Amino acid sequence: MKLPFAESYKIKMVETIRRSTRNEREKWMKEAYYNLFNLRSEYVFIDLLTDSGTGAMSDKQWSAMMLGDESYAGSSSYLILKDVIKNLFGFNDYLPTHQGRAAENVLFSALVKAGDIVPGNSHFDTTKGHIEFRNARTIDCTIDEAFDTTISHPFKGNLDLNKLEEVFKKYPIEKIPVIIVTITNNTSGGQPVSMENIKAVKAMAEKYGTKVFIDSARFAENAYFIKTREKGYEHKTIKEIVKELFSYADGMTMSSKKDAIVNMGGFIGFSDRKLYEKCSVFNIMFEGFVTYGGMSGRDINALAQGLDEGTEFEYLETRVKQVEYLGDKLNEYNIPILQPTGGHAIFVDAKKFFPHLPKEEYVAQTLGVELYLEGGIRGVEVGTLLADRDPDTRENRYPKLELLRLAIPRRVYTNNHMDYIAAALSNVYERRNDIKHGLKILTEAPIMRHFTVEMDRI
Ligand SMILES: Cc1ncc(COP(=O)(O)O)c(C=O)c1O
């Protein structure tokens, strides 16, 4: 008999989670103003709000923490991570930050000014937020295939080189300080970018004279897809692929809470010493001295170990196959999900799930609320709420895709949990026509409203 696939780790420590009743969930959801971010975590049975900072650290990461050096300057922890970053990504200099958006804040303080244009592939919300906060604008150059959830393209995160070139033709180069390539492309479904594409983006950046930075939160999952989908890479190790991938970039911002499997942390990697020096000033102002930047020494140690483990094929195979397992179940139940399944999450196509609900009624958020009520499962809206208002007109922006993201934390849930999620979603799908109305906004913040918005049923 062929041996079935099995996880490449065993469990050493567990955490109790509690089921609740539908009545309890109705009450809690109302009290949370239909915003899943407002729920207490103890009210959630399976938490798929994010895969960010929610992973389970390994025994080796916990032991590395004991050796953390808490010196203010020049700690051994800083130097350990410096070596790992140099070996893995090829960058000589780095700045630690407390998380990914802090890395963006520091980098963009040095790089982006009012009136600038930053092209990329579906910039993540904090990236876009930091750019727009500086009165600069993003231009999304993601390939069109990414906006059709039914097309199965191996590298749906790719940038469309024609769209990118249009940006260079339209705007003066002094206004385009950087191209941001997000791997995997979270906003358009955790979809990977191919090596060929990133190489071409770098060539175009060199032709016009600008930089490429990689928003690297899920770089290892991206490398896994390159290994398993792109010709010529099947025999390379993940670490070799990562090294080549980052050789096409001038630097990286990293939210270490994802593929480095730590609960908090981030950094910026640089090939340009001058830019590193410029950013150091902002790092000291916003984060902390250049050798700790908002992180404790023990957390830096766990991060260095996590980067090594997170780029091992066996771990990545276990990880991506679990997401695929859930995707296969949902396909079996005919639930409309973004194809193919991405690296870290399932994205449910809420417009196809509830075709009868108007876009003004926050369709994906409505689905998120219904899934919580059904099974105590918490996902997150990646749709109109997240897209925010247009900074100039203050009108709602209606994105091409209206998705409910079910992000799978790393090394946390079993496939029994995946079966539970699939069954709960299937139950909501069966009663979809009974859900006649969506939600309306009561109050919202001027930027990144999805975190704090208060809503009510229509
Ligand atoms: C692609 C991407 N970039 C940046 C960030 C921001 O990172 P952090 O949450 O650590 O601030 C995230 C977080 O989810 C992300 O997914």
The ligand as an SDF file (V2000), in Angstrom:
LIG
                    3D

 16 16  0  0  0  0  0  0  0  0999 V2000
    1.9670   40.7880    2.5260 C   0  0  0  0  0  0  0  0  0  0  0  0
    2.0190   41.4800    3.8370 C   0  0  0  0  0  0  0  0  0  0  0  0
    2.7930   42.5510    3.9850 N   0  0  0  0  0  0  0  0  0  0  0  0
    2.8890   43.2040    5.1640 C   0  0  0  0  0  0  0  0  0  0  0  0
    2.1610   42.8180    6.2490 C   0  0  0  0  0  0  0  0  0  0  0  0
    2.2530   43.5980    7.5310 C   0  0  0  0  0  0  0  0  0  0  0  0
    2.9120   42.8750    8.4870 O   0  0  0  0  0  0  0  0  0  0  0  0
    2.6140   43.0370   10.0620 P   0  0  0  0  0  0  0  0  0  0  0  0
    1.2390   42.4950   10.2970 O   0  0  0  0  0  0  0  0  0  0  0  0
    3.6770   42.2270   10.7020 O   0  0  0  0  0  0  0  0  0  0  0  0
    2.7170   44.4630   10.3960 O   0  0  0  0  0  0  0  0  0  0  0  0
    1.3280   41.7070    6.1410 C   0  0  0  0  0  0  0  0  0  0  0  0
    0.5130   41.2770    7.3030 C   0  0  0  0  0  0  0  0  0  0  0  0
   -0.4080   40.5220    7.2320 O   0  0  0  0  0  0  0  0  0  0  0  0
    1.2490   41.0290    4.8970 C   0  0  0  0  0  0  0  0  0  0  0  0
    0.4520   39.9650    4.7250 O   0  0  0  0  0  0  0  0  0  0  0  0
  1  2  1  0
  2  3  1  0
  2 15  2  0
  3  4  2  0
  4  5  1  0
  5  6  1  0
  5 12  2  0
  6  7  1  0
  7  8  1  0
  8  9  2  0
  8 10  1  0
  8 11  1  0
 12 13  1  0
 12 15  1  0
 13 14  2  0
 15 16  1  0
M  END
$$$$
